[in-house]
């Protein structure tokens, strides 16, 4: 187990360095001179030159990269070029908002996806199975922002069950917090529910036809115990999809946070991209990669618990 943890830590650090390095050079190539976006079109050349010197953009690119990397290794992501506030503090204020929505969406997708997948696996071709196939076509054909707008129209404006926009911190009101993340979480989770359910259904059907399942039934095990064995053997692929969906939901949070006016890292990414605030973009990239590494590490632990063969490998 110790060797496994060390390997995961090393690979996670390498992934973090590679992704952030690639983002650094790609961002500089795409943004070009950020002073125009930061100061506006009315800025004079002297003002632009002064800002370049202030943010260190007049230095060689490799020197800028080493300066950022050496500070980022200690947790210092620099200061924003827009408001000159520490990037780490800005991200720390917004991460709880995004994680609230993404974690809630992931839990909702896991619970409903497993329930639907098991029902479809036990009764292939049934009503629930046909509804799942229809939902998979419809949901993947509809844009995410359109689904969000429909949810706002129905449940926020017409029924007034949830607020249409805004975020309430759990420190202020737990009920208000749950109501404020309900619609964004549902909007994010719909596609994930279908993907997890389909993956689990397919795995369920494959495992059901294997010899050991027929042996268990021939030994007289109850249907509940047989279903438990089948579910445990069919779950690794669904767990992998769930982990990938968590990472995907972090990216999908950009659209959802804009629609629901949530002050999360998605909206921060959008605003930083518009003006070319590279330090903020790099900090957000590093934080996202850390989340990916942690999720993959937890996934491997869960897969090792579910399937002993994974532990052997």
C-alpha positions in Angstrom: 0.0 0.0 0.0 2.9 2.4 0.8 4.4 1.8 -2.6 1.0 2.4 -4.2 0.7 5.8 -2.4 4.2 6.9 -3.3 3.7 6.1 -7.0 0.4 8.0 -7.0 1.9 11.0 -5.3 4.8 11.1 -7.8 2.5 10.7 -10.8 0.2 13.4 -9.4 3.1 15.8 -9.0 4.3 15.1 -12.5 0.8 15.6 -13.9 0.5 18.9 -12.0 3.8 20.2 -13.3 3.1 19.1 -16.9 -0.4 20.5 -17.1 0.4 23.8 -15.4 3.6 24.2 -17.6 1.6 23.6 -20.7 -1.1 26.0 -19.6 1.5 28.7 -18.8 3.0 28.7 -22.3 -0.3 28.2 -24.1 -1.9 31.0 -22.2 1.0 33.4 -23.0 0.8 32.4 -26.6 -3.0 32.9 -26.8 -3.2 36.1 -24.7 -0.2 37.9 -26.3 0.0 41.3 -24.7 -2.5 41.3 -21.8 -2.3 45.0 -21.1 -4.9 45.9 -23.7 -7.5 43.7 -22.1 -6.5 44.8 -18.6 -6.4 48.6 -19.3 -8.9 48.9 -22.1 -8.6 50.3 -25.6 -8.2 53.8 -24.3 -4.8 53.1 -22.6 -1.8 54.9 -23.9 1.5 53.1 -24.8 3.1 54.5 -21.7 0.4 53.1 -19.4 0.7 49.7 -21.1 4.5 49.7 -20.7 4.2 50.7 -17.0 1.7 47.8 -16.4 4.0 45.3 -18.2 6.8 46.3 -15.9 4.5 46.1 -12.8 3.3 42.6 -13.5 6.7 41.4 -14.8 5.5 40.8 -18.3 8.5 42.6 -19.8 10.8 39.9 -18.5 11.9 36.8 -20.5 9.3 34.1 -20.7 11.4 31.4 -19.1 12.2 33.8 -16.2 8.5 34.4 -15.7 7.8 30.7 -15.8 10.5 29.8 -13.3 9.3 32.6 -11.0 5.7 31.4 -11.1 6.7 27.7 -10.7 9.0 28.3 -7.8 6.4 30.3 -5.9 3.5 27.9 -6.8 5.5 25.0 -5.3 5.1 26.8 -2.0 1.4 27.5 -2.5 1.8 31.1 -3.7 0.0 31.5 -7.0 0.9 35.2 -7.3 -1.4 38.2 -7.6 -4.2 38.8 -10.1 -3.3 41.2 -12.9 -6.8 42.7 -12.7 -7.2 43.7 -9.1 -3.7 42.8 -7.7 -5.3 40.6 -5.0 -3.6 37.2 -4.1 -4.8 34.5 -6.4 -4.9 31.9 -3.7 -7.3 34.0 -1.6 -9.7 34.6 -4.6 -9.7 30.9 -5.4 -10.2 29.9 -1.7 -13.3 32.1 -1.6 -14.8 30.5 -4.7 -13.9 26.8 -4.3 -16.5 26.0 -1.7 -19.2 27.3 -4.0 -18.2 25.1 -6.9 -17.5 22.1 -4.7 -20.9 22.4 -3.1 -22.6 22.2 -6.5 -20.3 19.5 -8.0 -20.2 17.2 -4.9 -24.0 17.5 -4.6 -24.4 16.7 -8.3 -22.0 13.8 -8.0 -23.8 12.3 -5.0 -27.1 12.7 -6.8 -25.7 11.1 -9.9 -24.2 8.2 -7.9 -27.4 7.4 -6.0 -29.9 7.7 -8.8 -27.5 6.2 -11.4 -26.9 3.1 -9.3 -30.6 2.7 -8.6 -31.7 3.1 -12.2 -28.8 0.9 -13.4 -29.6 -1.9 -11.1 -33.3 -1.8 -12.0 -32.4 -1.9 -15.7 -29.9 -4.7 -15.2 -32.5 -6.8 -13.3 -35.2 -6.1 -15.9 -33.6 -5.4 -19.3 -36.2 -4.2 -21.8 -38.6 -3.0 -19.1 -40.2 0.3 -18.7 -37.3 1.9 -16.8 -34.8 0.5 -19.3 -36.7 2.1 -22.2 -36.9 5.4 -20.4 -33.2 5.3 -19.8 -32.5 4.8 -23.5 -34.8 7.7 -24.4 -33.2 9.9 -21.7 -29.7 9.2 -22.9 -30.7 10.4 -26.4 -32.6 13.4 -25.3 -30.2 14.7 -22.6 -27.1 14.4 -24.7 -28.9 16.2 -27.6 -29.9 19.2 -25.5 -27.4 21.9 -24.6 -26.5 22.2 -20.9 -27.4 25.9 -20.6 -30.9 25.2 -22.1 -31.6 22.5 -19.5 -30.5 25.0 -16.8 -32.8 27.6 -18.2 -35.8 25.2 -18.3 -35.2 24.2 -14.7 -35.1 27.9 -13.7 -38.3 28.6 -15.6 -40.2 25.6 -14.1 -39.0 25.3 -10.5 -37.8 28.8 -9.7 -40.1 31.2 -11.6 -43.3 29.2 -12.0 -43.4 27.0 -9.0 -41.1 29.2 -6.9 -39.6 26.2 -5.1 -36.0 27.3 -5.4 -34.2 30.6 -6.0 -33.5 31.4 -9.6 -30.0 32.9 -9.0 -27.5 33.5 -6.2 -25.7 31.5 -3.6 -26.3 31.3 0.2 -23.4 30.2 2.4 -24.2 27.4 4.8 -22.8 29.7 7.5 -25.8 31.9 6.9 -28.5 29.3 6.4 -28.2 25.6 5.8 -31.7 25.4 4.3 -30.9 28.5 2.1 -27.7 26.9 1.0 -29.4 23.6 0.0 -32.1 25.6 -1.9 -29.5 27.7 -3.7 -27.4 24.7 -4.9 -30.4 22.4 -5.7 -31.2 23.5 -9.3 -27.5 23.9 -10.3 -26.8 20.4 -8.9 -29.7 18.8 -10.7 -28.8 20.5 -14.0 -25.2 19.2 -13.7 -26.2 15.7 -12.6 -28.8 14.7 -15.3 -26.3 13.6 -17.9 -24.1 11.9 -15.3 -27.1 9.9 -14.0 -27.8 8.5 -17.4 -24.1 7.7 -18.1 -23.6 5.9 -14.8 -26.9 4.0 -15.1 -26.0 2.8 -18.6 -22.6 1.7 -17.6 -23.8 -0.1 -14.6 -26.7 -1.7 -16.6 -24.2 -3.0 -19.3 -21.8 -4.3 -16.6 -24.7 -5.9 -14.7 -25.9 -7.8 -17.8 -22.3 -9.0 -18.6 -21.7 -10.3 -15.1 -25.1 -11.9 -14.9 -24.2 -14.3 -17.7 -21.0 -15.5 -16.2 -20.5 -19.0 -14.8 -20.0 -18.0 -11.2 -23.4 -16.3 -11.0 -25.1 -19.5 -12.2 -23.1 -21.4 -9.6 -24.2 -19.1 -6.9 -27.8 -19.6 -7.9 -27.4 -23.4 -8.1 -26.1 -23.3 -4.5 -29.4 -21.9 -3.4 -28.3 -18.3 -2.6 -31.1 -15.8 -2.3 -31.7 -13.3 -5.1 -30.6 -10.5 -2.9 -27.2 -12.1 -2.2 -26.7 -13.0 -5.8 -27.6 -9.4 -6.8 -25.0 -8.1 -4.3 -22.3 -10.3 -5.8 -23.3 -9.2 -9.3 -23.3 -5.5 -8.3 -19.9 -5.7 -6.7 -18.4 -7.2 -9.9 -20.2 -4.8 -12.2 -19.4 -1.6 -10.2 -15.8 -0.9 -11.2 -16.6 0.4 -14.6 -19.4 2.6 -13.2 -17.1 3.9 -10.5 -14.6 4.9 -13.1 -17.3 6.7 -15.0 -18.3 8.4 -11.8 -14.8 9.7 -11.2 -14.5 10.9 -14.7 -17.9 12.6 -14.4 -16.7 14.4 -11.3 -13.8 15.9 -13.3 -16.2 16.7 -16.2 -18.6 18.4 -13.8 -15.9 20.7 -12.7 -15.6 21.9 -16.3 -19.4 22.0 -16.7 -19.7 24.2 -13.7 -18.6 27.2 -15.8 -21.9 27.3 -17.7 -24.1 26.5 -14.7 -22.5 29.1 -12.6 -23.1 31.8 -15.2 -26.7 30.8 -15.7 -27.4 30.7 -11.9 -25.1 33.6 -11.1 -23.0 31.6 -8.7 -19.6 33.1 -7.4 -17.6 29.9 -8.0 -14.4 29.0 -9.9 -16.4 28.6 -13.1 -17.4 32.3 -13.2 -13.9 33.2 -12.1 -12.4 31.2 -15.0 -14.7 32.9 -17.5 -13.9 36.5 -16.3 -10.1 35.7 -16.1 -10.2 34.3 -19.7 -11.9 37.4 -21.1 -9.2 39.8 -19.8 -6.2 37.5 -20.0 -5.5 37.3 -16.3 -2.9 34.5 -16.6 -2.0 34.2 -12.9 -5.7 33.4 -12.0 -5.9 30.9 -14.9 -2.8 29.2 -13.8 -4.0 29.0 -10.2 -7.3 27.6 -11.2 -5.6 25.0 -13.4 -3.3 23.9 -10.5 -6.3 23.6 -8.2 -8.3 21.6 -10.7 -5.4 19.2 -11.3 -5.1 18.7 -7.6 -8.8 17.7 -7.5 -8.3 15.3 -10.3 -5.3 13.6 -8.6 -7.3 13.3 -5.3 -10.3 11.9 -7.1 -8.2 9.3 -9.0 -6.4 8.3 -5.8 -9.7 7.7 -4.0 -11.0 5.9 -7.0 -8.1 3.4 -6.9 -8.7 2.8 -3.2 -12.3 2.1 -3.7 -11.6 -0.2 -6.7 -9.1 -2.0 -4.6 -11.7 -2.6 -1.9 -14.4 -3.7 -4.4 -12.1 -5.9 -6.5 -9.2 -7.6 -4.8 -7.6 -8.2 -8.2 -6.9 -4.5 -8.5 -5.0 -4.6 -5.2 -2.8 -7.4 -6.6 -2.0 -5.4 -9.7 
